[in-house]
Amino acid sequence: MQVAKWGNSLAVRFPASLVNALQLKEWEEVELHLVGEREFEVSKKASATEMLDAVKATCTVVPLTVETHAKAVHIAQRHRLSFYDAHIVSAALASGAHTLMSEDMHDGFSLEGMRIQNPFALQ
């Protein structure tokens, strides 16, 4: 493959064999992973549907109800969380979770018996 200038970036054209193997279509996203000093791997990025299916297969999905919504409003007001973060917390509490992994909320914060943990924070 040859590297070519494309606007302010550099680009490569994938050979048809790679396009066919990954079943790529125009405008789909791919991920490049460096695997050696001068080598990389190409993988097709999962679609939103595929990502949600993986979450549903491994996690308990708690639906938004009048009760979880009311709890989220209370949590947002009491703990000064954003409305959307409060819904995440409310759903986690409804599912019986003891720990909620989030990089967006306060690492180590405990609320109503559940601990917020940033999975990317240094231990």
Number of C-alpha atoms within 10 A of each C-alpha: 8 7 9 11 9 9 7 6 7 9 13 11 10 13 9 11 9 12 14 11 8 13 11 16 9 6 6 11 12 13 11 12 11 10 9 8 6 6 9 11 10 13 13 14 13 13 11 9 9 11 12 11 12 11 12 11 10 8 10 13 12 14 11 13 10 9 12 21 17 13 19 24 18 16 21 19 13 9 10 11 18 15 15 12 17 22 21 18 26 23 23 20 20 14 14 11 14 14 16 19 14 16 13 10 16 13 17 13 11 14 13 9 11 17 17 21 19 18 12 10 9 5 5
